[in-house]
Amino acid sequence: MSFEFECTNVVPGCEGKVSGETVEEVLGKAAEHAKETHGLAPLDEATVDKVKASIVAVS
Ligand SMILES: [Zn+2]
């Protein structure tokens, strides 16, 4: 099982997508993406919550 996050759920229109073996790994990659692509760093709590809510498990 792995986890996936599509950035468009938080930043509409963004085609960024990250995946990882754990939610924590996906969160870390999402934070990196947000920083590099959107200049968002550090992520505020509301954004982290949105990201967490958008992470889906894939088999
Ligand atoms: Zn993005």
N, CA, C, O and the ligand as a Tripos MOL2 file, in Angstrom:
@<TRIPOS>MOLECULE
protein
  237   235    60     0     0
PROTEIN
NO_CHARGES

@<TRIPOS>ATOM
      1 N           0.8460   -1.1920    0.0000 N.3       1 MET1
      2 CA          0.0000    0.0000    0.0000 C.3       1 MET1
      3 C           0.8860    1.2490    0.0000 C.2       1 MET1
      4 O           1.9180    1.3120    0.6690 O.2       1 MET1
      5 N           0.4420    2.2320   -0.7750 N.am      2 SER2
      6 CA          1.1500    3.4990   -0.7490 C.3       2 SER2
      7 C           0.1220    4.6350   -0.7190 C.2       2 SER2
      8 O          -1.0860    4.4100   -0.7950 O.2       2 SER2
      9 N           0.6300    5.8350   -0.6070 N.am      3 PHE3
     10 CA         -0.2450    6.9870   -0.4660 C.3       3 PHE3
     11 C           0.0870    8.0260   -1.5240 C.2       3 PHE3
     12 O           1.2320    8.1730   -1.9510 O.2       3 PHE3
     13 N          -0.9580    8.7420   -1.9320 N.am      4 GLU4
     14 CA         -0.8020    9.7250   -2.9890 C.3       4 GLU4
     15 C          -1.4830   11.0320   -2.6220 C.2       4 GLU4
     16 O          -2.4970   11.0610   -1.9250 O.2       4 GLU4
     17 N          -0.8940   12.1060   -3.1130 N.am      5 PHE5
     18 CA         -1.5020   13.4250   -2.9170 C.3       5 PHE5
     19 C          -1.4330   14.1920   -4.2300 C.2       5 PHE5
     20 O          -0.3800   14.2860   -4.8600 O.2       5 PHE5
     21 N          -2.5730   14.7340   -4.6260 N.am      6 GLU6
     22 CA         -2.6050   15.5690   -5.8200 C.3       6 GLU6
     23 C          -2.7510   17.0170   -5.3810 C.2       6 GLU6
     24 O          -3.6940   17.3830   -4.6780 O.2       6 GLU6
     25 N          -1.7960   17.8270   -5.8120 N.am      7 CYS7
     26 CA         -1.7410   19.2150   -5.3510 C.3       7 CYS7
     27 C          -2.9920   20.0080   -5.7130 C.2       7 CYS7
     28 O          -3.3490   20.9530   -5.0100 O.2       7 CYS7
     29 N          -3.6510   19.6390   -6.7850 N.am      8 THR8
     30 CA         -4.8240   20.4010   -7.2250 C.3       8 THR8
     31 C          -5.9150   20.4650   -6.1610 C.2       8 THR8
     32 O          -6.7680   21.3520   -6.1980 O.2       8 THR8
     33 N          -5.8900   19.5270   -5.2110 N.am      9 ASN9
     34 CA         -6.8680   19.5520   -4.1180 C.3       9 ASN9
     35 C          -6.6600   20.7350   -3.1860 C.2       9 ASN9
     36 O          -7.5860   21.1730   -2.5020 O.2       9 ASN9
     37 N          -5.4410   21.2450   -3.1680 N.am     10 VAL10
     38 CA         -5.1310   22.3730   -2.2940 C.3      10 VAL10
     39 C          -4.8680   23.6330   -3.1160 C.2      10 VAL10
     40 O          -5.2670   24.7360   -2.7400 O.2      10 VAL10
     41 N          -4.1860   23.4430   -4.2490 N.am     11 VAL11
     42 CA         -3.9110   24.5440   -5.1690 C.3      11 VAL11
     43 C          -4.5870   24.1950   -6.4990 C.2      11 VAL11
     44 O          -3.9850   23.5390   -7.3500 O.2      11 VAL11
     45 N          -5.8400   24.6360   -6.6770 N.am     12 PRO12
     46 CA         -6.5930   24.2610   -7.8780 C.3      12 PRO12
     47 C          -5.8180   24.5630   -9.1550 C.2      12 PRO12
     48 O          -5.2810   25.6560   -9.3360 O.2      12 PRO12
     49 N          -5.7750   23.5600  -10.0400 N.am     13 GLY13
     50 CA         -5.0940   23.7550  -11.3140 C.3      13 GLY13
     51 C          -3.6740   23.2410  -11.3250 C.2      13 GLY13
     52 O          -3.1100   23.0320  -12.3990 O.2      13 GLY13
     53 N          -3.0710   23.0290  -10.1530 N.am     14 CYS14
     54 CA         -1.7050   22.5300  -10.1170 C.3      14 CYS14
     55 C          -1.7000   21.0430  -10.4750 C.2      14 CYS14
     56 O          -2.5160   20.2670   -9.9770 O.2      14 CYS14
     57 N          -0.7690   20.6630  -11.3450 N.am     15 GLU15
     58 CA         -0.7100   19.2640  -11.7640 C.3      15 GLU15
     59 C           0.2810   18.4520  -10.9400 C.2      15 GLU15
     60 O           0.5540   17.2920  -11.2460 O.2      15 GLU15
     61 N           0.8100   19.0650   -9.9040 N.am     16 GLY16
     62 CA          1.7640   18.3710   -9.0520 C.3      16 GLY16
     63 C           1.1440   17.1840   -8.3360 C.2      16 GLY16
     64 O          -0.0060   17.2240   -7.8990 O.2      16 GLY16
     65 N           1.9420   16.1250   -8.2280 N.am     17 LYS17
     66 CA          1.4560   14.9040   -7.6010 C.3      17 LYS17
     67 C           2.6310   14.2820   -6.8730 C.2      17 LYS17
     68 O           3.7250   14.2020   -7.4300 O.2      17 LYS17
     69 N           2.4300   13.8390   -5.6380 N.am     18 VAL18
     70 CA          3.5000   13.1410   -4.9330 C.3      18 VAL18
     71 C           2.9420   11.8480   -4.3590 C.2      18 VAL18
     72 O           1.7430   11.7210   -4.1110 O.2      18 VAL18
     73 N           3.8370   10.8960   -4.1540 N.am     19 SER19
     74 CA          3.4030    9.6400   -3.5480 C.3      19 SER19
     75 C           4.5080    9.1250   -2.6420 C.2      19 SER19
     76 O           5.6660    9.5230   -2.7600 O.2      19 SER19
     77 N           4.1300    8.2370   -1.7400 N.am     20 GLY20
     78 CA          5.1160    7.6800   -0.8240 C.3      20 GLY20
     79 C           4.5510    6.4650   -0.1240 C.2      20 GLY20
     80 O           3.3820    6.1120   -0.2830 O.2      20 GLY20
     81 N           5.4090    5.8370    0.6530 N.am     21 GLU21
     82 CA          5.0180    4.6120    1.3660 C.3      21 GLU21
     83 C           4.2220    4.9010    2.6260 C.2      21 GLU21
     84 O           3.4660    4.0560    3.1080 O.2      21 GLU21
     85 N           4.4010    6.1080    3.1530 N.am     22 THR22
     86 CA          3.6930    6.4910    4.3690 C.3      22 THR22
     87 C           3.1080    7.8910    4.2020 C.2      22 THR22
     88 O           3.5380    8.6660    3.3480 O.2      22 THR22
     89 N           2.1180    8.1940    5.0380 N.am     23 VAL23
     90 CA          1.5160    9.5290    5.0120 C.3      23 VAL23
     91 C           2.5790   10.5860    5.2890 C.2      23 VAL23
     92 O           2.5890   11.6550    4.6790 O.2      23 VAL23
     93 N           3.4840   10.2610    6.2330 N.am     24 GLU24
     94 CA          4.5390   11.2130    6.5940 C.3      24 GLU24
     95 C           5.4380   11.5200    5.3960 C.2      24 GLU24
     96 O           5.8290   12.6660    5.1720 O.2      24 GLU24
     97 N           5.7550   10.4760    4.6330 N.am     25 GLU25
     98 CA          6.6090   10.6730    3.4600 C.3      25 GLU25
     99 C           5.9000   11.5650    2.4350 C.2      25 GLU25
    100 O           6.5130   12.4570    1.8490 O.2      25 GLU25
    101 N           4.6190   11.3160    2.2300 N.am     26 VAL26
    102 CA          3.8490   12.1230    1.2810 C.3      26 VAL26
    103 C           3.7740   13.5680    1.7640 C.2      26 VAL26
    104 O           3.9130   14.5000    0.9710 O.2      26 VAL26
    105 N           3.5550   13.7530    3.0580 N.am     27 LEU27
    106 CA          3.5030   15.1000    3.6200 C.3      27 LEU27
    107 C           4.8060   15.8460    3.3810 C.2      27 LEU27
    108 O           4.8160   17.0220    3.0190 O.2      27 LEU27
    109 N           5.9110   15.1260    3.5930 N.am     28 GLY28
    110 CA          7.2290   15.7310    3.3990 C.3      28 GLY28
    111 C           7.4380   16.1570    1.9580 C.2      28 GLY28
    112 O           7.9330   17.2510    1.6860 O.2      28 GLY28
    113 N           7.0520   15.2710    1.0270 N.am     29 LYS29
    114 CA          7.2150   15.5860   -0.3910 C.3      29 LYS29
    115 C           6.2750   16.7140   -0.8150 C.2      29 LYS29
    116 O           6.6270   17.5540   -1.6430 O.2      29 LYS29
    117 N           5.0790   16.7160   -0.2350 N.am     30 ALA30
    118 CA          4.1210   17.7730   -0.5550 C.3      30 ALA30
    119 C           4.6570   19.1250   -0.0820 C.2      30 ALA30
    120 O           4.5110   20.1370   -0.7660 O.2      30 ALA30
    121 N           5.2790   19.1230    1.0970 N.am     31 ALA31
    122 CA          5.8490   20.3600    1.6290 C.3      31 ALA31
    123 C           6.9710   20.8560    0.7280 C.2      31 ALA31
    124 O           7.1030   22.0560    0.4880 O.2      31 ALA31
    125 N           7.7880   19.9120    0.2250 N.am     32 GLU32
    126 CA          8.8710   20.2660   -0.6920 C.3      32 GLU32
    127 C           8.3060   20.8590   -1.9800 C.2      32 GLU32
    128 O           8.7870   21.8790   -2.4750 O.2      32 GLU32
    129 N           7.2840   20.2060   -2.5090 N.am     33 HIS33
    130 CA          6.6410   20.6840   -3.7250 C.3      33 HIS33
    131 C           6.0680   22.0820   -3.5220 C.2      33 HIS33
    132 O           6.2230   22.9580   -4.3730 O.2      33 HIS33
    133 N           5.4050   22.2800   -2.3860 N.am     34 ALA34
    134 CA          4.7830   23.5720   -2.1050 C.3      34 ALA34
    135 C           5.8320   24.6760   -2.0400 C.2      34 ALA34
    136 O           5.6050   25.8050   -2.4750 O.2      34 ALA34
    137 N           6.9830   24.3160   -1.4870 N.am     35 LYS35
    138 CA          8.0660   25.2860   -1.3560 C.3      35 LYS35
    139 C           8.6770   25.6100   -2.7160 C.2      35 LYS35
    140 O           8.8440   26.7760   -3.0730 O.2      35 LYS35
    141 N           9.0050   24.5690   -3.4640 N.am     36 GLU36
    142 CA          9.6860   24.7620   -4.7420 C.3      36 GLU36
    143 C           8.7780   25.3400   -5.8210 C.2      36 GLU36
    144 O           9.2000   26.1760   -6.6200 O.2      36 GLU36
    145 N           7.5230   24.8870   -5.8340 N.am     37 THR37
    146 CA          6.6250   25.2750   -6.9200 C.3      37 THR37
    147 C           5.7810   26.4850   -6.5800 C.2      37 THR37
    148 O           5.4780   27.3060   -7.4460 O.2      37 THR37
    149 N           5.4010   26.5950   -5.3110 N.am     38 HIS38
    150 CA          4.4650   27.6510   -4.9450 C.3      38 HIS38
    151 C           5.0520   28.6840   -3.9960 C.2      38 HIS38
    152 O           4.3840   29.6600   -3.6550 O.2      38 HIS38
    153 N           6.2840   28.4840   -3.5690 N.am     39 GLY39
    154 CA          6.9040   29.4300   -2.6560 C.3      39 GLY39
    155 C           6.2570   29.4280   -1.2820 C.2      39 GLY39
    156 O           6.3630   30.3980   -0.5320 O.2      39 GLY39
    157 N           5.5750   28.3110   -0.9550 N.am     40 LEU40
    158 CA          4.9060   28.2080    0.3390 C.3      40 LEU40
    159 C           5.7870   27.4600    1.3260 C.2      40 LEU40
    160 O           5.9020   26.2370    1.2460 O.2      40 LEU40
    161 N           6.4050   28.1660    2.2460 N.am     41 ALA41
    162 CA          7.2110   27.5000    3.2680 C.3      41 ALA41
    163 C           7.3950   28.4430    4.4390 C.2      41 ALA41
    164 O           7.6920   29.6190    4.2300 O.2      41 ALA41
    165 N           7.2300   27.9740    5.6540 N.am     42 PRO42
    166 CA          6.6700   26.6470    5.9550 C.3      42 PRO42
    167 C           5.1630   26.6370    5.7390 C.2      42 PRO42
    168 O           4.5300   27.6930    5.7100 O.2      42 PRO42
    169 N           4.5920   25.4550    5.5890 N.am     43 LEU43
    170 CA          3.1470   25.3510    5.4230 C.3      43 LEU43
    171 C           2.4580   25.6770    6.7380 C.2      43 LEU43
    172 O           2.8950   25.2350    7.8010 O.2      43 LEU43
    173 N           1.3730   26.4550    6.6650 N.am     44 ASP44
    174 CA          0.6460   26.7070    7.9120 C.3      44 ASP44
    175 C          -0.2390   25.5050    8.2330 C.2      44 ASP44
    176 O          -0.4370   24.6130    7.4080 O.2      44 ASP44
    177 N          -0.7610   25.5110    9.4500 N.am     45 GLU45
    178 CA         -1.4950   24.3450    9.9390 C.3      45 GLU45
    179 C          -2.7230   24.0310    9.0880 C.2      45 GLU45
    180 O          -3.0340   22.8670    8.8370 O.2      45 GLU45
    181 N          -3.4150   25.0780    8.6490 N.am     46 ALA46
    182 CA         -4.6260   24.8740    7.8500 C.3      46 ALA46
    183 C          -4.2800   24.1700    6.5360 C.2      46 ALA46
    184 O          -5.0180   23.3030    6.0700 O.2      46 ALA46
    185 N          -3.1470   24.5570    5.9520 N.am     47 THR47
    186 CA         -2.7360   23.9410    4.6910 C.3      47 THR47
    187 C          -2.3180   22.4900    4.9070 C.2      47 THR47
    188 O          -2.6520   21.6100    4.1140 O.2      47 THR47
    189 N          -1.5860   22.2560    5.9880 N.am     48 VAL48
    190 CA         -1.1860   20.8790    6.3010 C.3      48 VAL48
    191 C          -2.4230   20.0080    6.4880 C.2      48 VAL48
    192 O          -2.4550   18.8660    6.0300 O.2      48 VAL48
    193 N          -3.4490   20.5480    7.1640 N.am     49 ASP49
    194 CA         -4.6940   19.7950    7.3580 C.3      49 ASP49
    195 C          -5.3530   19.4720    6.0230 C.2      49 ASP49
    196 O          -5.8630   18.3700    5.8190 O.2      49 ASP49
    197 N          -5.3340   20.4510    5.1120 N.am     50 LYS50
    198 CA         -5.9210   20.2310    3.7880 C.3      50 LYS50
    199 C          -5.1720   19.1510    3.0410 C.2      50 LYS50
    200 O          -5.7700   18.2870    2.3990 O.2      50 LYS50
    201 N          -3.8450   19.2100    3.1320 N.am     51 VAL51
    202 CA         -3.0200   18.2110    2.4650 C.3      51 VAL51
    203 C          -3.3240   16.8300    3.0350 C.2      51 VAL51
    204 O          -3.5340   15.8710    2.2910 O.2      51 VAL51
    205 N          -3.3460   16.7390    4.3710 N.am     52 LYS52
    206 CA         -3.6160   15.4510    5.0320 C.3      52 LYS52
    207 C          -4.9700   14.8980    4.5890 C.2      52 LYS52
    208 O          -5.1070   13.7050    4.3210 O.2      52 LYS52
    209 N          -5.9620   15.7770    4.5160 N.am     53 ALA53
    210 CA         -7.3170   15.3420    4.1430 C.3      53 ALA53
    211 C          -7.3760   14.8680    2.7050 C.2      53 ALA53
    212 O          -8.2760   14.1180    2.3280 O.2      53 ALA53
    213 N          -6.4110   15.3090    1.8950 N.am     54 SER54
    214 CA         -6.4350   14.9820    0.4670 C.3      54 SER54
    215 C          -5.5720   13.7760    0.1100 C.2      54 SER54
    216 O          -5.5900   13.3070   -1.0280 O.2      54 SER54
    217 N          -4.8200   13.2800    1.0830 N.am     55 ILE55
    218 CA         -3.9620   12.1190    0.8130 C.3      55 ILE55
    219 C          -4.8380   10.8680    0.7080 C.2      55 ILE55
    220 O          -5.6610   10.5940    1.5820 O.2      55 ILE55
    221 N          -4.6470   10.1310   -0.3560 N.am     56 VAL56
    222 CA         -5.4420    8.9170   -0.5400 C.3      56 VAL56
    223 C          -4.5250    7.6980   -0.5600 C.2      56 VAL56
    224 O          -3.3850    7.7650   -1.0200 O.2      56 VAL56
    225 N          -5.0460    6.5900   -0.0540 N.am     57 ALA57
    226 CA         -4.3070    5.3320   -0.0800 C.3      57 ALA57
    227 C          -4.5350    4.6560   -1.4150 C.2      57 ALA57
    228 O          -5.6620    4.5880   -1.9060 O.2      57 ALA57
    229 N          -3.4570    4.1560   -1.9990 N.am     58 VAL58
    230 CA         -3.5780    3.3930   -3.2450 C.3      58 VAL58
    231 C          -2.9090    2.0460   -3.0550 C.2      58 VAL58
    232 O          -1.9080    1.9320   -2.3480 O.2      58 VAL58
    233 N          -3.4620    1.0380   -3.6820 N.am     59 SER59
    234 CA         -2.9030   -0.2980   -3.4910 C.3      59 SER59
    235 C          -1.9600   -0.6760   -4.6280 C.2      59 SER59
    236 O          -1.3980   -1.7710   -4.6270 O.2      59 SER59
    237 ZN          1.3540   22.3440   -6.6240 Zn       60 ZN60
@<TRIPOS>BOND
     1     1     2 1
     2     2     3 1
     3     3     4 2
     4     3     5 am
     5     5     6 1
     6     6     7 1
     7     7     8 2
     8     7     9 am
     9     9    10 1
    10    10    11 1
    11    11    12 2
    12    11    13 am
    13    13    14 1
    14    14    15 1
    15    15    16 2
    16    15    17 am
    17    17    18 1
    18    18    19 1
    19    19    20 2
    20    19    21 am
    21    21    22 1
    22    22    23 1
    23    23    24 2
    24    23    25 am
    25    25    26 1
    26    26    27 1
    27    27    28 2
    28    27    29 am
    29    29    30 1
    30    30    31 1
    31    31    32 2
    32    31    33 am
    33    33    34 1
    34    34    35 1
    35    35    36 2
    36    35    37 am
    37    37    38 1
    38    38    39 1
    39    39    40 2
    40    39    41 am
    41    41    42 1
    42    42    43 1
    43    43    44 2
    44    43    45 am
    45    45    46 1
    46    46    47 1
    47    47    48 2
    48    47    49 am
    49    49    50 1
    50    50    51 1
    51    51    52 2
    52    51    53 am
    53    53    54 1
    54    54    55 1
    55    55    56 2
    56    55    57 am
    57    57    58 1
    58    58    59 1
    59    59    60 2
    60    59    61 am
    61    61    62 1
    62    62    63 1
    63    63    64 2
    64    63    65 am
    65    65    66 1
    66    66    67 1
    67    67    68 2
    68    67    69 am
    69    69    70 1
    70    70    71 1
    71    71    72 2
    72    71    73 am
    73    73    74 1
    74    74    75 1
    75    75    76 2
    76    75    77 am
    77    77    78 1
    78    78    79 1
    79    79    80 2
    80    79    81 am
    81    81    82 1
    82    82    83 1
    83    83    84 2
    84    83    85 am
    85    85    86 1
    86    86    87 1
    87    87    88 2
    88    87    89 am
    89    89    90 1
    90    90    91 1
    91    91    92 2
    92    91    93 am
    93    93    94 1
    94    94    95 1
    95    95    96 2
    96    95    97 am
    97    97    98 1
    98    98    99 1
    99    99   100 2
   100    99   101 am
   101   101   102 1
   102   102   103 1
   103   103   104 2
   104   103   105 am
   105   105   106 1
   106   106   107 1
   107   107   108 2
   108   107   109 am
   109   109   110 1
   110   110   111 1
   111   111   112 2
   112   111   113 am
   113   113   114 1
   114   114   115 1
   115   115   116 2
   116   115   117 am
   117   117   118 1
   118   118   119 1
   119   119   120 2
   120   119   121 am
   121   121   122 1
   122   122   123 1
   123   123   124 2
   124   123   125 am
   125   125   126 1
   126   126   127 1
   127   127   128 2
   128   127   129 am
   129   129   130 1
   130   130   131 1
   131   131   132 2
   132   131   133 am
   133   133   134 1
   134   134   135 1
   135   135   136 2
   136   135   137 am
   137   137   138 1
   138   138   139 1
   139   139   140 2
   140   139   141 am
   141   141   142 1
   142   142   143 1
   143   143   144 2
   144   143   145 am
   145   145   146 1
   146   146   147 1
   147   147   148 2
   148   147   149 am
   149   149   150 1
   150   150   151 1
   151   151   152 2
   152   151   153 am
   153   153   154 1
   154   154   155 1
   155   155   156 2
   156   155   157 am
   157   157   158 1
   158   158   159 1
   159   159   160 2
   160   159   161 am
   161   161   162 1
   162   162   163 1
   163   163   164 2
   164   163   165 am
   165   165   166 1
   166   166   167 1
   167   167   168 2
   168   167   169 am
   169   169   170 1
   170   170   171 1
   171   171   172 2
   172   171   173 am
   173   173   174 1
   174   174   175 1
   175   175   176 2
   176   175   177 am
   177   177   178 1
   178   178   179 1
   179   179   180 2
   180   179   181 am
   181   181   182 1
   182   182   183 1
   183   183   184 2
   184   183   185 am
   185   185   186 1
   186   186   187 1
   187   187   188 2
   188   187   189 am
   189   189   190 1
   190   190   191 1
   191   191   192 2
   192   191   193 am
   193   193   194 1
   194   194   195 1
   195   195   196 2
   196   195   197 am
   197   197   198 1
   198   198   199 1
   199   199   200 2
   200   199   201 am
   201   201   202 1
   202   202   203 1
   203   203   204 2
   204   203   205 am
   205   205   206 1
   206   206   207 1
   207   207   208 2
   208   207   209 am
   209   209   210 1
   210   210   211 1
   211   211   212 2
   212   211   213 am
   213   213   214 1
   214   214   215 1
   215   215   216 2
   216   215   217 am
   217   217   218 1
   218   218   219 1
   219   219   220 2
   220   219   221 am
   221   221   222 1
   222   222   223 1
   223   223   224 2
   224   223   225 am
   225   225   226 1
   226   226   227 1
   227   227   228 2
   228   227   229 am
   229   229   230 1
   230   230   231 1
   231   231   232 2
   232   231   233 am
   233   233   234 1
   234   234   235 1
   235   235   236 2
@<TRIPOS>SUBSTRUCTURE
     1 MET1         2 RESIDUE 1 A MET
     2 SER2         6 RESIDUE 1 A SER
     3 PHE3        10 RESIDUE 1 A PHE
     4 GLU4        14 RESIDUE 1 A GLU
     5 PHE5        18 RESIDUE 1 A PHE
     6 GLU6        22 RESIDUE 1 A GLU
     7 CYS7        26 RESIDUE 1 A CYS
     8 THR8        30 RESIDUE 1 A THR
     9 ASN9        34 RESIDUE 1 A ASN
    10 VAL10       38 RESIDUE 1 A VAL
    11 VAL11       42 RESIDUE 1 A VAL
    12 PRO12       46 RESIDUE 1 A PRO
    13 GLY13       50 RESIDUE 1 A GLY
    14 CYS14       54 RESIDUE 1 A CYS
    15 GLU15       58 RESIDUE 1 A GLU
    16 GLY16       62 RESIDUE 1 A GLY
    17 LYS17       66 RESIDUE 1 A LYS
    18 VAL18       70 RESIDUE 1 A VAL
    19 SER19       74 RESIDUE 1 A SER
    20 GLY20       78 RESIDUE 1 A GLY
    21 GLU21       82 RESIDUE 1 A GLU
    22 THR22       86 RESIDUE 1 A THR
    23 VAL23       90 RESIDUE 1 A VAL
    24 GLU24       94 RESIDUE 1 A GLU
    25 GLU25       98 RESIDUE 1 A GLU
    26 VAL26      102 RESIDUE 1 A VAL
    27 LEU27      106 RESIDUE 1 A LEU
    28 GLY28      110 RESIDUE 1 A GLY
    29 LYS29      114 RESIDUE 1 A LYS
    30 ALA30      118 RESIDUE 1 A ALA
    31 ALA31      122 RESIDUE 1 A ALA
    32 GLU32      126 RESIDUE 1 A GLU
    33 HIS33      130 RESIDUE 1 A HIS
    34 ALA34      134 RESIDUE 1 A ALA
    35 LYS35      138 RESIDUE 1 A LYS
    36 GLU36      142 RESIDUE 1 A GLU
    37 THR37      146 RESIDUE 1 A THR
    38 HIS38      150 RESIDUE 1 A HIS
    39 GLY39      154 RESIDUE 1 A GLY
    40 LEU40      158 RESIDUE 1 A LEU
    41 ALA41      162 RESIDUE 1 A ALA
    42 PRO42      166 RESIDUE 1 A PRO
    43 LEU43      170 RESIDUE 1 A LEU
    44 ASP44      174 RESIDUE 1 A ASP
    45 GLU45      178 RESIDUE 1 A GLU
    46 ALA46      182 RESIDUE 1 A ALA
    47 THR47      186 RESIDUE 1 A THR
    48 VAL48      190 RESIDUE 1 A VAL
    49 ASP49      194 RESIDUE 1 A ASP
    50 LYS50      198 RESIDUE 1 A LYS
    51 VAL51      202 RESIDUE 1 A VAL
    52 LYS52      206 RESIDUE 1 A LYS
    53 ALA53      210 RESIDUE 1 A ALA
    54 SER54      214 RESIDUE 1 A SER
    55 ILE55      218 RESIDUE 1 A ILE
    56 VAL56      222 RESIDUE 1 A VAL
    57 ALA57      226 RESIDUE 1 A ALA
    58 VAL58      230 RESIDUE 1 A VAL
    59 SER59      234 RESIDUE 1 A SER
    60 ZN60       237 GROUP 0 **** ****
